Amino acid sequence: EVQLVESGGGLVQPGRSLRLSCAASGFTFDDYAMHWVRQPPGKGLEWVSGISWNSGNIGYADSVKGRFTISRDNAKNSLYLQMNSLNAEDTAFYYCAKGSTTMVRHHFDYWGQGILVTVSS
Amino acid sequence: QSALTQPPSASGSPGQSVTISCTGTSSDVGGYNYVSWFQQHPGKAPKLMIYEVTKRPSGVPDRFFGSKSGNTASLTVSGLQAEDEADYYCTSYAGSHTYVFGTGTNVTV
């Protein structure tokens, strides 16, 4: 059974940094691209970033480019999102999602339960 | 990277059909056959319902049907059931290793 468990969320002050992690199990992690998707409370979904199986291809939403960095450690079956210069607009539930192939371009099929990041002073 | 346009709401009676549109551009929906649809119930993670415009993952009822014409994709749910009441989001590959989501549609049965 595919399991994706996010961690590292919480309350952070504007301008500070936070690192999210996603622990994957139930599938061969390095055979698949991975993504981060976020959802502000009560609002719609926004794709944040995606990374191919070998980290060779990475994409970011314009809203986070230059501030967020996605990475993965295939030896640890883990996905990460380093978030810098956080602002109130980054407040959201952050979901880790599994790609369906090695490449970012293909759809994502399984999602974690999400973790809340709140940016506030 | 502008969000794809969906109607805010749609509704139908049990047994009826509802169709949700998802309008983008030639740089996303119109340019790739990588359109997916997700269903999200309150407080839950999204669930994949349709991928690559028309394909259904195993376990998704054939009441869910996806299609695309030009820059607009559509999701049709036929034989509406109470459990279909949820938010629905389209998403499309947008090139350069990026994705874009739709604005979301709340379906009421």
Contacts between the chains, C-beta under 8 A, distances in Angstrom:
chain1	res1	chain2	res2	distance
A	35	B	99	7.3
A	37	B	101	7.7
A	44	B	3	7.4
A	44	B	89	6.7
A	44	B	101	6.6
A	44	B	102	7.7
A	44	B	103	5.7
A	44	B	104	4.2
A	45	B	38	7.5
A	45	B	40	7.8
A	45	B	46	6.8
A	45	B	89	5.2
A	45	B	91	7.6
A	45	B	101	4.6
A	45	B	104	7.0
A	46	B	3	7.9
A	46	B	101	6.1
A	47	B	91	6.9
A	47	B	98	7.3
A	47	B	99	4.1
A	47	B	100	6.4
A	47	B	101	5.7
A	50	B	97	6.0
A	50	B	98	7.4
A	50	B	99	6.6
A	52	B	97	7.6
A	57	B	97	4.9
A	58	B	97	6.2
A	59	B	96	6.1
A	59	B	97	3.1
A	59	B	98	4.2
A	59	B	99	7.6
A	60	B	98	7.3
A	61	B	1	6.0
A	61	B	98	6.9
A	62	B	1	4.9
A	63	B	1	7.9
A	95	B	45	6.3
A	95	B	46	7.6
A	100	B	51	7.2
A	104	B	97	4.4
A	104	B	99	7.9
A	105	B	32	7.5
A	105	B	34	6.0
A	105	B	93	4.9
A	105	B	97	7.1
A	106	B	34	6.7
A	106	B	93	7.9
A	107	B	34	6.4
A	107	B	36	4.4
A	107	B	48	7.0
A	107	B	51	4.2
A	107	B	52	6.8
A	107	B	91	7.8
A	108	B	36	7.7
A	108	B	48	7.6
A	109	B	48	5.1
A	109	B	51	7.4
A	109	B	57	6.8
A	110	B	48	7.9
A	111	B	45	4.2
A	111	B	46	5.7
A	111	B	47	7.9
A	112	B	45	6.7
A	113	B	45	5.6
A	114	B	45	6.2
